Amino acid sequence: MSQASGAYGQLLLGTFVETAYNYSATSMACVKLPINTSGIRASQNLVTPATILGRRSAAAPYSGLVDVRGTVTVPVDVNNIGYWLKLVFGSPTTTSGPVAGLWQHVYKVSSLASHVVEQGYTDKSEYFAYNGCKADSFSMSIRGDEELVASIDVIGGKETQSATSAMSGTTTHGFSRFTRFMASLQEGGADIATVTETDFRITNNLGADVYLIDGTPFRGDLPDGLCNASGRLRAQFNSASLYLHALSGTERSVQIKLATGSYQLVFNFDELLYQRQAPVIDGPGPIWLDMPWQAYYDNDADASVAKVTLINSVSAY
């Protein structure tokens, strides 16, 4: 029997919201999303008991709690990225876009709903559905000519394995990739052209330890936690201006914008502080300044530690 190939793998995300945690709807409408890798899986430890049975041989182990989690790496594209942003932030506010036929989706920190995610090994007709999934974190890096991808850490509730897909009514969207060369960056509200690398991470700090005494080994709920955002700029060291913002504790902002034609994906961190970290001399070559930052919400009009604006042809997420 031939081995399953990742080339035939697929990831389906339920477009419906679970009305209760770990609940499967009657109609499992979904969207098929492009992926680079998908590492979601259930694990269940074998617990070693300390039981003494009058001999030195150990007693039989027993099964512990089921933990569903894993990292999905996806290309940052015009249409499909909106579904992952919904898992990270909650439902966006959608309005007509700046051009006829386009839509603007604005994501801010809000309450999160749980969804069903299914990994399919289609060449072997094996499907693993995961209920109760939320995004615990979302991270991106822009550097060199690396493929522009996002990594999403997913936590879920339970796993169901089957020889047929649990999903139905599959939707697909056209795939159009954003690249590193479509990126621009503003710091403090102005364009900055000295940054060579940037990365950021948005974390939801989900409460993953809710296991109820209900006769099942599955996670019983997944409460939302505080949303944090942090990142880093790596810049040419040609003056101390950026470093002085950290030294003085001055509030700053960072905007990362990806644009191709009328399509846009914009990440705004409107209130942040830089961590003090002076440059060093590590050889005879160029001197670089690494500026870690942490975002927060104090009095910004958007009332969110991070805001993402996506403009594309998808009418609703």
C-alpha positions in Angstrom: 0.0 0.0 0.0 1.4 3.4 -1.0 2.2 6.1 1.5 0.0 9.2 1.8 1.5 12.3 0.2 1.3 15.8 1.6 0.8 17.1 -1.9 -2.8 15.8 -1.7 -3.5 17.1 1.8 -6.2 19.7 2.3 -7.4 22.0 5.1 -11.1 22.9 5.4 -12.3 25.5 7.8 -16.0 25.6 8.9 -17.5 28.9 7.9 -20.2 28.5 10.5 -19.8 29.4 14.2 -20.1 26.7 16.8 -23.3 27.5 18.8 -21.7 25.6 21.7 -18.1 24.6 22.3 -17.2 21.4 20.5 -20.6 21.4 18.7 -21.0 20.2 15.1 -23.7 21.8 13.1 -26.1 19.9 10.9 -24.8 21.7 7.8 -21.0 21.9 7.9 -20.4 24.5 5.2 -16.7 25.2 4.8 -13.9 27.0 2.8 -10.9 25.2 1.4 -7.8 27.2 2.4 -4.3 27.1 0.9 -1.6 26.0 3.3 2.2 25.3 3.4 2.0 23.1 6.4 -0.8 22.1 8.9 0.3 20.5 12.2 -3.0 20.3 14.1 -3.4 17.0 15.9 -4.8 15.4 19.0 -2.4 14.0 21.5 -3.3 11.9 24.6 -0.6 11.0 27.1 -0.4 7.5 28.7 -0.2 8.2 32.4 2.1 6.0 34.4 0.4 5.0 37.7 2.2 4.6 41.0 0.0 1.6 41.9 1.8 -1.2 43.9 0.5 -4.7 43.1 3.0 -6.8 45.2 5.6 -7.0 42.4 8.2 -4.8 40.8 6.5 -4.8 37.3 4.6 -1.6 36.7 0.8 -1.6 36.4 -0.8 -0.8 33.1 -0.8 2.9 32.1 -4.1 4.7 31.4 -5.1 7.4 28.9 -5.0 11.0 30.0 -6.6 14.2 28.7 -6.8 14.9 25.0 -5.0 18.0 23.8 -5.8 19.4 20.3 -3.3 22.0 19.0 -0.8 22.7 16.3 0.6 25.3 14.0 -0.7 26.1 10.5 1.6 27.9 8.1 -0.2 29.7 5.3 0.7 31.9 2.4 -0.3 35.5 2.9 -2.7 36.0 0.1 -5.4 38.5 -0.9 -8.6 36.5 -0.2 -8.0 33.5 2.1 -6.0 35.3 4.8 -9.3 36.9 5.9 -10.5 33.6 7.4 -7.4 33.3 9.6 -7.7 36.9 10.7 -11.3 36.1 11.8 -10.0 33.3 14.0 -7.4 35.7 15.5 -9.6 38.8 16.1 -13.2 37.8 15.7 -15.6 38.9 12.9 -14.6 42.0 11.0 -16.6 45.1 10.2 -17.2 44.9 6.4 -18.1 47.9 4.2 -17.9 48.7 0.5 -14.3 49.1 -0.7 -12.7 52.1 -2.4 -13.3 50.6 -5.8 -16.5 49.1 -7.1 -16.7 45.3 -6.6 -14.2 45.4 -3.7 -14.9 45.1 0.1 -13.1 46.5 3.1 -12.8 44.3 6.2 -11.6 45.8 9.4 -10.5 43.5 12.2 -10.1 44.6 15.8 -9.8 42.7 19.1 -13.2 41.3 19.9 -14.7 38.1 21.3 -13.7 34.9 19.6 -16.0 32.1 18.3 -14.9 28.5 17.9 -14.8 26.7 14.5 -14.3 23.3 13.1 -11.1 22.6 11.2 -10.6 19.4 9.1 -7.3 18.0 7.8 -7.8 15.7 4.9 -5.5 13.1 3.5 -7.5 12.8 0.3 -5.3 10.2 -1.5 -6.1 7.8 1.3 -9.7 9.0 2.1 -8.7 9.7 5.7 -10.1 12.9 7.4 -9.5 14.3 10.9 -12.0 16.9 12.1 -11.2 19.2 15.0 -14.0 20.9 16.9 -13.6 23.9 19.2 -10.7 25.6 17.3 -9.6 29.1 18.0 -6.3 30.9 17.1 -4.0 31.3 20.0 -1.5 33.4 18.1 -0.7 34.9 14.6 2.8 35.8 13.5 4.5 37.1 10.4 8.1 38.0 9.3 9.2 40.1 6.4 12.8 39.7 5.5 15.0 39.1 2.4 13.3 37.2 -0.4 11.7 34.7 1.8 8.1 33.5 1.0 5.7 35.7 2.9 3.8 33.4 5.2 1.8 33.6 8.4 2.0 31.1 11.2 -1.2 30.5 13.3 -1.1 28.5 16.5 -4.5 26.7 16.8 -6.0 25.2 19.9 -9.1 22.9 19.7 -11.3 20.7 21.7 -11.8 17.2 20.2 -10.8 15.1 17.2 -13.1 12.9 15.1 -11.5 10.6 12.5 -13.5 9.2 9.5 -13.1 7.8 6.1 -15.3 10.6 4.7 -15.2 14.3 5.2 -17.5 15.8 7.8 -17.7 19.0 5.7 -20.0 20.0 2.9 -20.7 22.9 0.5 -17.0 23.7 0.1 -16.2 27.2 -1.0 -12.9 28.2 -2.7 -11.5 31.6 -3.5 -9.0 32.7 -6.1 -5.4 32.7 -4.9 -3.3 35.8 -5.4 -0.1 36.1 -3.3 1.2 39.1 -1.4 5.0 39.2 -1.6 7.7 41.0 0.4 8.3 43.4 -2.4 4.7 44.7 -2.0 5.4 45.8 1.6 5.9 49.3 2.9 6.4 50.4 6.5 5.6 53.5 8.5 7.1 54.3 11.9 5.6 57.1 14.0 3.2 58.0 11.1 5.9 58.6 8.5 7.5 56.4 5.9 10.8 54.8 7.0 13.2 53.3 4.5 16.0 52.0 6.8 14.2 48.9 8.1 15.5 45.7 6.5 13.5 43.2 8.6 10.3 43.3 10.6 8.3 40.7 12.5 5.3 40.7 14.8 3.2 38.4 16.9 -0.4 38.7 18.1 -1.3 36.4 21.0 -4.7 35.7 22.5 -3.6 33.8 25.6 -6.4 31.4 25.4 -7.4 29.5 28.6 -6.4 26.0 27.4 -6.7 24.2 30.8 -10.5 23.9 31.0 -11.2 20.2 31.3 -14.6 19.5 32.9 -15.6 16.5 35.0 -18.2 15.5 32.4 -17.2 11.9 31.4 -15.0 12.9 28.5 -11.3 13.5 28.1 -11.8 16.5 25.9 -11.2 20.2 26.5 -14.6 21.6 27.7 -14.1 25.3 26.8 -11.5 27.7 25.5 -12.0 31.1 27.1 -10.4 34.2 25.5 -7.5 35.8 27.3 -5.8 39.2 27.0 -4.7 40.0 23.5 -1.0 41.1 23.3 1.0 42.3 20.3 4.7 42.6 20.1 7.3 42.8 17.3 10.7 44.0 16.2 12.3 46.3 13.6 15.8 45.7 12.3 17.2 48.9 10.9 20.3 50.4 9.5 22.1 52.2 12.3 22.7 55.6 10.7 21.5 57.7 13.7 20.3 57.3 17.3 16.8 58.6 16.5 15.0 55.3 16.8 17.0 54.4 19.9 16.1 57.7 21.6 12.4 56.8 21.4 13.2 53.8 23.5 15.4 55.8 25.9 12.7 58.4 26.5 9.8 56.0 26.6 8.0 57.9 23.9 4.8 56.3 22.5 5.2 55.4 18.8 3.3 53.5 16.1 4.1 51.0 13.4 2.1 50.3 10.2 3.0 47.4 7.9 1.2 47.7 4.5 1.0 45.1 1.7 -0.5 46.4 -1.5 -1.0 45.0 -5.1 -3.3 47.1 -7.3 -6.4 48.0 -5.3 -5.9 45.0 -2.9 -4.4 45.8 0.5 -3.6 44.2 3.8 -2.6 46.7 6.5 -1.5 46.0 10.0 -1.7 48.9 12.4 -0.1 49.0 15.9 -1.0 52.6 16.9 0.3 52.6 20.4 3.6 51.0 21.3 6.8 51.4 23.3 10.2 50.3 22.2 12.4 48.2 24.4 15.8 49.8 25.2 18.4 47.8 23.3 21.5 49.6 22.1 23.4 48.6 18.9 26.6 46.6 19.2 29.8 46.1 17.1 29.9 42.5 16.1 32.5 42.8 13.3 33.8 45.1 10.6 30.5 45.0 8.6 27.3 47.1 8.8 26.0 48.0 12.2 22.3 47.1 12.8 19.8 48.3 15.3 17.3 45.8 16.6 14.2 47.5 18.2 11.8 45.2 20.0 8.4 46.7 20.7 5.2 46.0 22.6 1.8 47.4 21.6 -1.0 48.3 23.9 -4.4 50.1 24.0 -4.6 53.2 26.1 -6.6 56.0 24.4 -6.3 55.3 20.7 -9.5 55.9 18.7 -9.5 52.4 17.3 -9.7 50.9 20.8 -7.7 47.9 19.9 -4.1 46.7 20.6 -3.9 46.0 16.8 -6.1 46.7 13.8 -6.0 45.0 10.4 -7.6 46.3 7.3 -8.1 43.9 4.3 -9.4 45.1 1.0 -10.4 42.4 -1.5 -13.3 41.0 -3.6 -14.7 38.7 -0.8 -18.0 40.1 0.3 -18.2 38.6 3.8 -16.2 36.5 6.3 
